[in-house]
Amino acid sequence: MNQIKVKILVACHKPDTVYSDDVYIPIHVGRAVSKFKEEMTYMIGDDTGDNISKKNPYYCELTAQYWAWKNLDCEYVGLCHYRRYFQDKITENYIKNKVDSGYDIVLVKPIHSKRNLGNRLVDATCLEDVYIFTEVFKKLHPSLYSNFIEHLGCNVLSPYNMFVANKSLFDEFASFQFELLEELEKYILPSNYSRMRRVYGYLSEVLLSFYIKMKGLKPCYLECVNMLGGALIDDNSFFRNSIVDVIYLLSNRSFSFDSINAIRAGLANDGITINS
């Protein structure tokens, strides 16, 4: 294999120390609505070309993903954050070696939770938003719905929407992801709370791991650090994960909506109906 072109966007929403080189490219996310436009002109913004920069308060780092999907020309593409990086420094030779070893994508080493993914989403957003999420998924991908609900019942996730993958594979996933998120916008009510406004960023975190599972892809897992050569972000020790998994196994491992009739009635009162 000849030398391959790899570009990893480093999502930044405010001025701070950020790593950059020929592979790592800092990008100002949400530049179209940012109060730091003048202070961050030294890096590219997500507001050029085909973009959704104005949606950054709702989509978080996904506005960088969208920009990469529509505007970036490279063979391999990735995403990390100005305070979250893969432990290994990614180079073109590094990716070449991983590809030669049969890996399809680089992800953050999964974290194990005491609660399933569906309940974690409810904690981060609200019950109605997660219900709408699953119903819109069923509307767009009915044959995968049962697999998706099963996925929401598991307790393992590669977090932060971080990845490095072949651009064609990423483009396929991005099309899948943004079609779903754009459909969600028709039904999810906006919130005045800044945390709740990030609903699409929260919901999207479960999509990449699900997509990889459904495609049967082989991931290479790396630890997440706060800076290249810095401290680990998560405690992913075998001992810690073993304890967490026992707690999870003793709880209800499936994900379901216990108050589904009340949810549907409330959404109907809000004028929200999702037709399959």
C-alpha positions in Angstrom: 0.0 0.0 0.0 1.3 3.5 -0.9 1.3 6.4 1.6 -2.3 7.3 2.6 -3.7 10.7 3.4 -5.1 11.0 6.9 -6.8 14.0 8.4 -8.1 14.1 12.0 -10.3 17.2 12.9 -9.8 18.4 16.4 -13.0 20.0 17.5 -12.6 23.3 19.4 -15.4 25.6 20.6 -13.3 28.2 22.5 -9.6 29.4 22.5 -7.4 26.9 24.3 -4.2 24.8 23.8 -4.7 22.4 21.0 -2.4 19.9 19.2 -1.9 20.3 15.5 0.3 18.9 12.7 -0.1 17.6 9.2 -2.6 15.0 10.4 -4.4 16.8 13.3 -6.4 19.8 12.0 -8.0 22.1 14.6 -11.5 23.2 13.6 -13.6 25.9 15.3 -17.0 24.3 15.7 -20.0 26.5 15.7 -18.1 29.4 14.3 -21.3 30.8 12.6 -22.8 31.5 16.0 -19.6 31.8 18.2 -18.6 34.7 20.3 -14.9 33.7 19.7 -14.8 34.3 16.0 -12.0 36.9 16.1 -9.9 35.0 18.7 -9.9 31.8 16.6 -9.1 32.9 13.1 -5.9 30.9 13.3 -7.8 27.7 12.6 -10.4 26.6 10.0 -14.1 26.9 10.8 -17.0 24.6 10.2 -18.9 27.5 8.6 -17.5 27.1 5.0 -18.8 25.2 2.1 -21.7 22.9 2.8 -22.2 23.2 6.6 -24.5 23.1 9.6 -22.3 25.4 11.8 -25.4 27.2 13.1 -26.7 24.0 14.6 -23.6 23.6 16.9 -25.5 24.4 20.1 -27.7 21.4 19.4 -25.3 19.1 17.5 -22.0 19.8 19.4 -19.0 18.2 17.6 -21.2 16.8 14.9 -21.0 20.1 13.0 -17.3 19.2 12.4 -18.4 15.7 11.3 -20.8 17.2 8.9 -18.2 19.6 7.5 -15.7 16.7 7.1 -18.4 14.6 5.3 -19.2 17.4 2.8 -15.9 19.2 2.4 -12.9 17.2 3.3 -10.8 15.4 0.6 -8.7 12.6 2.1 -8.5 8.8 2.2 -8.9 8.5 6.0 -10.7 10.9 8.3 -11.1 11.2 12.0 -12.4 13.3 14.9 -11.2 14.1 18.4 -11.5 17.0 20.8 -9.2 19.7 22.0 -9.3 18.1 25.4 -9.7 14.5 24.3 -7.3 12.6 22.0 -6.5 9.0 21.3 -3.6 7.8 23.4 -1.6 6.8 20.4 -0.5 9.5 18.1 -2.2 8.8 14.8 0.1 9.1 11.7 -0.3 7.9 8.1 2.0 5.0 8.8 0.0 4.1 12.0 -3.2 3.9 10.0 -1.5 1.9 7.2 -0.3 -0.7 9.8 -3.8 -0.9 11.3 -5.4 -1.4 7.9 -2.8 -4.1 7.0 -3.7 -5.8 10.3 -7.4 -6.0 9.2 -8.9 -3.2 11.3 -11.7 -1.1 9.8 -11.9 1.8 12.2 -10.2 3.3 15.3 -12.4 4.0 18.3 -12.1 5.0 21.9 -11.8 2.0 24.2 -15.4 1.2 25.4 -16.5 2.4 28.8 -18.7 0.1 30.9 -21.7 1.6 32.7 -23.9 0.3 35.5 -26.9 1.3 33.5 -27.8 0.5 29.9 -27.4 3.0 27.0 -31.1 3.8 26.7 -31.4 4.8 30.4 -28.2 6.8 30.1 -29.7 8.7 27.2 -32.8 9.4 29.3 -30.6 10.8 32.0 -28.8 13.1 29.5 -31.9 14.2 27.7 -35.5 13.2 28.6 -37.8 10.3 28.2 -39.8 11.9 25.4 -36.7 12.7 23.4 -35.4 9.1 23.6 -38.9 7.7 22.7 -39.0 10.0 19.6 -35.5 8.9 18.8 -36.5 5.2 18.7 -39.7 5.9 16.8 -38.0 7.9 14.1 -35.3 5.1 13.9 -38.1 2.6 13.4 -39.7 4.8 10.8 -36.5 5.1 8.7 -35.0 1.6 9.4 -37.8 -0.8 10.4 -35.8 -3.9 9.7 -33.1 -2.8 12.2 -35.4 -1.5 14.9 -35.3 -4.6 17.1 -31.5 -4.7 16.8 -31.4 -1.0 17.8 -33.5 -1.5 20.9 -31.3 -4.5 21.9 -28.3 -2.2 21.4 -29.8 0.4 23.8 -30.1 -2.4 26.4 -26.3 -3.0 26.5 -23.9 -1.2 28.8 -20.8 -0.7 26.7 -20.1 2.3 24.5 -17.2 3.9 22.7 -17.8 7.5 23.7 -17.3 11.1 22.5 -18.0 10.5 18.8 -14.3 10.0 18.3 -13.1 7.8 15.4 -10.6 7.4 12.5 -11.9 5.6 9.4 -11.7 5.2 5.7 -13.5 8.3 4.2 -15.9 6.1 2.1 -16.9 4.2 5.3 -17.4 7.5 7.2 -19.4 9.0 4.3 -21.8 6.0 4.5 -22.2 6.4 8.3 -22.6 10.1 8.0 -25.4 9.7 5.5 -27.1 7.2 7.9 -26.6 9.5 10.9 -27.6 12.9 9.6 -30.6 11.6 7.8 -31.8 10.3 11.2 -30.9 13.5 13.1 -32.5 15.8 10.5 -35.7 13.7 10.7 -35.6 14.0 14.5 -35.6 17.8 14.2 -39.2 17.6 12.9 -40.4 16.2 16.2 -38.1 17.1 19.2 -39.1 20.3 20.9 -36.3 22.8 21.5 -35.3 23.5 25.1 -34.2 26.7 26.8 -31.6 24.8 28.9 -28.1 24.8 27.4 -27.5 21.1 28.4 -30.8 20.0 27.0 -30.2 21.9 23.7 -27.3 19.4 23.1 -29.8 16.6 22.6 -28.6 15.6 19.1 -25.0 15.3 20.3 -26.1 13.1 23.1 -28.4 10.9 21.0 -25.8 10.4 18.3 -23.2 8.8 20.6 -25.0 5.4 20.4 -25.2 5.5 16.6 -21.6 4.8 15.6 -21.1 1.7 17.8 -24.5 0.4 16.5 -23.5 1.0 12.9 -20.2 -0.8 13.4 -22.0 -3.7 15.0 -24.5 -4.0 12.2 -21.8 -3.8 9.5 -19.7 -6.4 11.3 -16.7 -4.1 11.2 -13.4 -4.7 13.2 -12.5 -1.8 15.5 -9.1 -1.0 16.9 -9.7 0.4 20.4 -7.4 3.0 22.0 -7.5 4.8 25.3 -8.7 8.4 25.5 -6.3 11.0 27.0 -6.7 14.7 27.8 -3.7 15.6 25.5 -1.3 13.6 23.5 1.0 12.1 26.1 -1.3 13.3 28.9 -3.5 11.6 31.5 -6.3 9.1 30.7 -9.8 10.4 30.6 -11.6 7.2 31.8 -10.9 4.5 34.2 -11.2 1.4 31.9 -9.3 -1.0 34.2 -10.4 -4.7 34.1 -11.2 -4.5 37.8 -13.4 -1.5 37.5 -15.2 -2.8 34.4 -15.8 -6.2 36.1 -17.5 -4.6 39.1 -19.6 -2.4 36.8 -20.6 -5.3 34.6 -21.8 -7.3 37.7 -24.0 -4.4 38.8 -25.4 -4.1 35.3 -26.1 -7.9 35.1 -28.0 -7.8 38.3 -30.2 -5.0 37.0 -32.7 -5.0 34.1 -30.5 -5.4 31.1 -33.2 -4.7 28.5 -34.4 -1.2 27.6 -38.1 -0.4 27.3 -40.5 2.5 28.0 -42.5 1.6 31.1 -44.9 4.6 30.7 -45.3 4.4 26.9 -49.0 5.3 26.9 -48.4 8.4 29.0 -45.5 9.4 26.7 -47.7 9.0 23.6 -50.6 10.9 25.2 -48.3 13.7 26.2 -46.7 14.0 22.8 -50.1 13.9 21.1 -51.1 16.9 23.4 -48.0 18.6 22.1 -49.1 18.0 18.5 -46.3 15.4 17.9 -47.3 12.3 16.0 -44.7 10.1 14.2 -46.2 8.1 11.3 -44.3 5.0 10.3 
